[in-house]
Amino acid sequence: MDVHVPYAVTIALRLRGVDVLTAQEDGSQKLEDAALLDRATTLGRILFTRDDDLLREGALRQKRGNNFTGIIYAHQLDVSVSV
């Protein structure tokens, strides 16, 4: 989870048995988008974000043929949380 994802989303996913690691818990909350995506890839994790810039970074990597584990994107206004 990047820093733009509310903690309530993390809790809701964990209650459903999803293994979630936040950037804050990992100590990577201050990394720039490219470095954060590299960190997620190093850990073998898909990065969940609500940040449009990370989508652009992912698209750029795809265009260049650079591998990364993946991005899950949820628009800030289109996704609600239910616990």
DSSP file (Angstrom, degrees, kcal/mol; ACC not computed):
  #  RESIDUE AA STRUCTURE BP1 BP2  ACC     N-H-->O    O-->H-N    N-H-->O    O-->H-N    TCO  KAPPA ALPHA  PHI   PSI    X-CA   Y-CA   Z-CA
    1    1 A M              0   0    0      0, 0.0    22,-2.3     0, 0.0    23,-0.2   0.000 360.0 360.0 360.0 128.1    0.0    0.0    0.0
    2    2 A D    >   -     0   0    0     46,-2.3     3,-1.5    20,-0.2    22,-0.1  -0.324 360.0 -96.4 -81.2 175.8    1.4    3.4   -0.9
    3    3 A V  T 3  S+     0   0    0      1,-0.3    -1,-0.1    26,-0.1    46,-0.1   0.623 117.4  67.4 -70.3 -12.4    1.0    6.3    1.4
    4    4 A H  T 3  S+     0   0    0      2,-0.1    -1,-0.3    47,-0.0    45,-0.1   0.523  79.4  93.7 -84.9  -5.5   -2.1    7.6   -0.5
    5    5 A V  S <  S-     0   0    0     -3,-1.5     5,-0.1    43,-0.2    43,-0.0  -0.778  82.1-119.3 -92.4 123.8   -4.2    4.7    0.6
    6    6 A P    >>  -     0   0    0      0, 0.0     3,-1.4     0, 0.0     4,-1.1  -0.270  18.6-121.8 -60.0 145.3   -6.3    5.3    3.8
    7    7 A Y  H 3> S+     0   0    0      1,-0.3     4,-2.6     2,-0.2     5,-0.2   0.792 109.5  68.9 -59.8 -28.0   -5.6    3.0    6.6
    8    8 A A  H 3> S+     0   0    0      1,-0.2     4,-2.5     2,-0.2    -1,-0.3   0.852  97.2  52.4 -60.3 -33.8   -9.2    1.9    6.6
    9    9 A V  H <> S+     0   0    0     -3,-1.4     4,-2.4     2,-0.2    -1,-0.2   0.918 108.6  50.1 -67.0 -43.0   -8.6    0.2    3.3
   10   10 A T  H  X S+     0   0    0     -4,-1.1     4,-2.5     2,-0.2    -2,-0.2   0.940 112.4  46.9 -59.0 -48.1   -5.7   -1.7    4.7
   11   11 A I  H  X S+     0   0    0     -4,-2.6     4,-2.5     1,-0.2    -2,-0.2   0.926 110.9  51.6 -60.9 -46.1   -7.8   -2.8    7.7
   12   12 A A  H  X S+     0   0    0     -4,-2.5     4,-0.8     1,-0.2    -1,-0.2   0.900 111.8  46.9 -60.4 -41.3  -10.7   -3.9    5.5
   13   13 A L  H ><>S+     0   0    0     -4,-2.4     5,-2.4     1,-0.2     3,-0.7   0.919 111.5  50.6 -67.1 -42.7   -8.3   -6.0    3.3
   14   14 A R  H ><5S+     0   0    0     -4,-2.5     3,-1.9     1,-0.3    -2,-0.2   0.882 104.6  57.3 -63.2 -37.4   -6.7   -7.6    6.3
   15   15 A L  H 3<5S+     0   0    0     -4,-2.5    -1,-0.3     1,-0.3    -2,-0.2   0.759 105.8  52.5 -63.0 -23.2  -10.0   -8.5    7.8
   16   16 A R  T <<5S-     0   0    0     -4,-0.8    -1,-0.3    -3,-0.7    -2,-0.2   0.273 126.5-101.6 -95.8   9.6  -10.7  -10.4    4.5
   17   17 A G  T < 5S+     0   0    0     -3,-1.9     2,-0.4     1,-0.3    -3,-0.2   0.618  70.9 148.1  85.7  13.4   -7.4  -12.3    4.8
   18   18 A V      < -     0   0    0     -5,-2.4     2,-0.8    -6,-0.1    -1,-0.3  -0.687  50.4-126.4 -85.1 132.0   -5.3  -10.3    2.4
   19   19 A D        +     0   0    0     -2,-0.4     2,-0.4     2,-0.0    -1,-0.1  -0.689  40.2 179.1 -78.2 108.5   -1.6  -10.0    3.2
   20   20 A V        -     0   0    0     -2,-0.8     2,-0.4   -10,-0.1    -3,-0.0  -0.929  19.6-174.1-120.6 135.9   -1.0   -6.3    3.2
   21   21 A L        -     0   0    0     -2,-0.4     2,-0.2     5,-0.0    -2,-0.0  -0.994  17.2-147.5-126.2 123.2    2.2   -4.3    3.8
   22   22 A T     >  -     0   0    0     -2,-0.4     4,-2.0     1,-0.1     6,-0.2  -0.539  22.8-120.8 -87.6 156.5    2.0   -0.5    4.0
   23   23 A A  H  >>S+     0   0    0    -22,-2.3     5,-2.3     1,-0.2     4,-0.9   0.866 116.3  55.3 -59.7 -35.5    4.8    1.8    2.9
   24   24 A Q  H >45S+     0   0    0      1,-0.2     3,-0.5     2,-0.2    -1,-0.2   0.923 107.9  46.5 -64.4 -44.7    4.8    3.2    6.4
   25   25 A E  H 345S+     0   0    0      1,-0.2    -1,-0.2     2,-0.1    -2,-0.2   0.839 114.4  48.8 -65.5 -33.0    5.3   -0.3    8.0
   26   26 A D  H 3<5S-     0   0    0     -4,-2.0    -1,-0.2     1,-0.0    -2,-0.2   0.609 110.6-121.6 -81.8 -13.6    8.0   -1.0    5.5
   27   27 A G  T <<5S+     0   0    0     -4,-0.9     3,-0.2    -3,-0.5    -3,-0.2   0.672  85.5 109.9  79.1  17.1    9.8    2.3    6.1
   28   28 A S    > < +     0   0    0     -5,-2.3     3,-1.5    -6,-0.2    -4,-0.2   0.114  32.0 114.8-110.0  20.3    9.5    3.2    2.4
   29   29 A Q  T 3  S+     0   0    0     -6,-0.7    -1,-0.2     1,-0.3   -26,-0.1   0.692  76.2  51.6 -67.0 -18.8    6.9    6.0    2.9
   30   30 A K  T 3  S+     0   0    0     -3,-0.2    -1,-0.3    -7,-0.2     2,-0.1   0.409  83.5 116.1 -98.8   2.5    9.3    8.7    1.7
   31   31 A L    <   -     0   0    0     -3,-1.5    -3,-0.0     1,-0.1     2,-0.0  -0.417  69.9-113.9 -71.2 145.3   10.4    7.0   -1.5
   32   32 A E     >  -     0   0    0     -2,-0.1     4,-2.6     1,-0.1     5,-0.2  -0.303  39.2 -96.4 -67.8 163.6    9.6    8.6   -4.9
   33   33 A D  H  > S+     0   0    0      1,-0.2     4,-2.4     2,-0.2     5,-0.2   0.892 123.1  48.5 -53.8 -48.4    7.1    6.7   -7.1
   34   34 A A  H  > S+     0   0    0      1,-0.2     4,-2.1     2,-0.2    -1,-0.2   0.915 114.3  46.1 -61.3 -43.4    9.7    4.9   -9.2
   35   35 A A  H  > S+     0   0    0      2,-0.2     4,-2.5     1,-0.2    -1,-0.2   0.866 110.8  53.1 -67.8 -36.4   11.7    3.8   -6.1
   36   36 A L  H  X S+     0   0    0     -4,-2.6     4,-2.4     2,-0.2    -2,-0.2   0.902 109.6  48.1 -65.4 -40.9    8.5    2.6   -4.4
   37   37 A L  H  X S+     0   0    0     -4,-2.4     4,-2.1    -5,-0.2    32,-0.3   0.886 111.2  51.2 -66.9 -37.7    7.5    0.5   -7.3
   38   38 A D  H  X S+     0   0    0     -4,-2.1     4,-2.6    -5,-0.2    -2,-0.2   0.914 109.6  50.7 -61.6 -42.5   11.1   -0.9   -7.4
   39   39 A R  H  X S+     0   0    0     -4,-2.5     4,-2.0     2,-0.2    -2,-0.2   0.921 109.5  49.4 -63.0 -44.8   10.7   -1.7   -3.7
   40   40 A A  H  X>S+     0   0    0     -4,-2.4     5,-3.1     1,-0.2     4,-0.6   0.907 111.9  49.4 -60.6 -41.3    7.4   -3.5   -4.2
   41   41 A T  H ><5S+     0   0    0     -4,-2.1     3,-1.0     3,-0.2    -2,-0.2   0.911 108.0  52.9 -65.1 -42.6    9.0   -5.5   -7.0
   42   42 A T  H 3<5S+     0   0    0     -4,-2.6    -1,-0.2     1,-0.3    -2,-0.2   0.881 112.0  46.2 -58.7 -38.3   12.0   -6.4   -4.9
   43   43 A L  H 3<5S-     0   0    0     -4,-2.0    -1,-0.3    -5,-0.2    -2,-0.2   0.543 114.7-118.7 -81.2  -7.2    9.5   -7.7   -2.2
   44   44 A G  T <<5 +     0   0    0     -3,-1.0     2,-0.3    -4,-0.6    -3,-0.2   0.821  69.6 134.4  73.1  30.9    7.5   -9.6   -4.8
   45   45 A R      < -     0   0    0     -5,-3.1     2,-0.4    -6,-0.2    -1,-0.3  -0.856  58.2-124.0-117.1 148.7    4.4   -7.5   -4.0
   46   46 A I        -     0   0    0     -2,-0.3     2,-0.6    23,-0.2    25,-0.2  -0.717  32.1-125.9 -83.8 138.7    1.8   -5.7   -6.1
   47   47 A L  E     -a   71   0A   0     23,-2.5    25,-2.8    -2,-0.4     2,-0.5  -0.787  16.9-155.4 -94.1 120.9    1.5   -2.0   -5.3
   48   48 A F  E     +a   72   0A   0     -2,-0.6   -46,-2.3    23,-0.2     2,-0.3  -0.820  28.3 162.2 -92.8 128.9   -1.9   -0.8   -4.4
   49   49 A T  E     -a   73   0A   0     23,-2.9    25,-2.1    -2,-0.5   -46,-0.0  -0.953  47.1-162.1-145.5 161.8   -2.3    3.0   -5.0
   50   50 A R        +     0   0    0     -2,-0.3     2,-0.6    23,-0.2    26,-0.4   0.080  66.8 111.4-122.5  15.7   -4.7    5.8   -5.5
   51   51 A D    >>  -     0   0    0      1,-0.1     4,-1.0    24,-0.1     3,-0.9  -0.838  56.8-156.3-101.0 116.2   -2.0    8.0   -7.1
   52   52 A D  H 3> S+     0   0    0     -2,-0.6     4,-1.8     1,-0.2     3,-0.3   0.819  92.3  65.3 -59.1 -32.3   -2.3    8.8  -10.8
   53   53 A D  H 3> S+     0   0    0      1,-0.2     4,-2.2     2,-0.2    -1,-0.2   0.855  97.0  54.6 -62.2 -34.7    1.4    9.3  -11.0
   54   54 A L  H <> S+     0   0    0     -3,-0.9     4,-2.4     2,-0.2    -1,-0.2   0.844 104.0  55.3 -68.5 -31.9    2.1    5.7  -10.2
   55   55 A L  H  X S+     0   0    0     -4,-1.0     4,-2.6    -3,-0.3    -2,-0.2   0.920 108.1  48.8 -62.9 -42.3   -0.1    4.7  -13.1
   56   56 A R  H  X S+     0   0    0     -4,-1.8     4,-2.4     2,-0.2    -2,-0.2   0.905 110.4  51.0 -63.3 -41.3    2.0    6.8  -15.4
   57   57 A E  H  X S+     0   0    0     -4,-2.2     4,-2.1     2,-0.2    -2,-0.2   0.917 111.4  48.0 -62.0 -43.1    5.2    5.2  -14.0
   58   58 A G  H  X S+     0   0    0     -4,-2.4     4,-2.3     2,-0.2    -2,-0.2   0.910 111.4  49.6 -63.7 -42.6    3.7    1.8  -14.6
   59   59 A A  H  X S+     0   0    0     -4,-2.6     4,-2.5     1,-0.2    -2,-0.2   0.899 110.1  51.4 -63.3 -40.5    2.7    2.7  -18.2
   60   60 A L  H  X S+     0   0    0     -4,-2.4     4,-2.0     1,-0.2    -1,-0.2   0.908 110.0  49.1 -62.9 -42.6    6.2    4.0  -18.9
   61   61 A R  H  X>S+     0   0    0     -4,-2.1     5,-2.7     2,-0.2     4,-1.0   0.893 110.7  50.4 -65.0 -39.9    7.7    0.8  -17.6
   62   62 A Q  H ><5S+     0   0    0     -4,-2.3     3,-0.6     3,-0.2    -2,-0.2   0.929 109.6  50.8 -62.8 -43.8    5.4   -1.3  -19.8
   63   63 A K  H 3<5S+     0   0    0     -4,-2.5    -2,-0.2     1,-0.2    -1,-0.2   0.879 114.0  44.5 -60.9 -39.0    6.3    0.8  -22.8
   64   64 A R  H 3<5S-     0   0    0     -4,-2.0    -1,-0.2    -5,-0.2    -2,-0.2   0.596 114.3-116.9 -81.0 -11.9   10.0    0.4  -22.1
   65   65 A G  T <<5 +     0   0    0     -4,-1.0     2,-0.4    -3,-0.6    -3,-0.2   0.705  60.4 154.2  80.5  20.5    9.6   -3.3  -21.4
   66   66 A N      < -     0   0    0     -5,-2.7    -1,-0.3    -6,-0.2     2,-0.2  -0.701  40.4-127.0 -84.1 129.8   10.7   -3.0  -17.8
   67   67 A N        +     0   0    0     -2,-0.4     2,-0.3    -3,-0.1   -26,-0.1  -0.475  36.3 159.3 -77.8 145.3    9.4   -5.7  -15.5
   68   68 A F        -     0   0    0     -2,-0.2     3,-0.1   -27,-0.1   -30,-0.1  -0.953  47.8-112.8-156.1 159.2    7.6   -4.9  -12.3
   69   69 A T        -     0   0    0    -32,-0.3     2,-0.2    -2,-0.3   -23,-0.2   0.812  69.3 -92.2 -71.0 -29.8    5.2   -7.0  -10.2
   70   70 A G        -     0   0    0    -25,-0.2   -23,-2.5   -33,-0.1     2,-0.4  -0.635  24.8-111.8 139.3 165.0    2.1   -4.9  -10.8
   71   71 A I  E     -a   47   0A   0    -25,-0.2     2,-0.5    -2,-0.2   -23,-0.2  -0.998  11.5-159.8-132.3 133.7   -0.1   -2.0   -9.7
   72   72 A I  E     -a   48   0A   0    -25,-2.8   -23,-2.9    -2,-0.4     2,-0.4  -0.975  20.0-165.1-108.7 125.1   -3.6   -2.1   -8.4
   73   73 A Y  E     -a   49   0A   0     -2,-0.5     2,-0.4   -25,-0.2   -23,-0.2  -0.929  14.5-179.6-117.4 134.1   -5.2    1.4   -8.8
   74   74 A A        -     0   0    0    -25,-2.1     5,-0.1    -2,-0.4    -2,-0.0  -0.973  30.2-125.5-130.6 117.5   -8.4    2.6   -7.2
   75   75 A H    >>  -     0   0    0     -2,-0.4     4,-0.8     1,-0.1     3,-0.7  -0.323  20.7-124.3 -61.4 141.7   -9.6    6.1   -8.0
   76   76 A Q  T 34 S+     0   0    0    -26,-0.4    -1,-0.1     1,-0.2     3,-0.1   0.776 107.9  39.3 -61.4 -29.1  -10.1    8.2   -4.8
   77   77 A L  T 34 S+     0   0    0      1,-0.1    -1,-0.2     3,-0.0    -2,-0.1   0.582 112.1  55.4 -97.1 -11.1  -13.7    9.0   -5.7
   78   78 A D  T <4 S+     0   0    0     -3,-0.7     2,-0.5     1,-0.1    -2,-0.2   0.482  95.1  68.4-103.5  -3.1  -14.8    5.7   -7.1
   79   79 A V     <  -     0   0    0     -4,-0.8     2,-0.3    -3,-0.1    -1,-0.1  -0.965  57.2-169.1-125.1 129.7  -14.0    3.3   -4.3
   80   80 A S        -     0   0    0     -2,-0.5     2,-0.5   -71,-0.0    -3,-0.0  -0.723  18.6-126.9-109.7 164.9  -15.6    3.0   -0.9
   81   81 A V        -     0   0    0     -2,-0.3     2,-0.4   -69,-0.0   -72,-0.1  -0.937  21.8-178.5-115.8 132.8  -14.6    1.0    2.1
   82   82 A S              0   0    0     -2,-0.5    -2,-0.0     1,-0.1     0, 0.0  -0.990 360.0 360.0-130.4 124.0  -16.8   -1.4    4.0
   83   83 A V              0   0    0     -2,-0.4    -1,-0.1   -68,-0.0   -74,-0.0   0.418 360.0 360.0-100.5 360.0  -15.5   -3.2    7.0
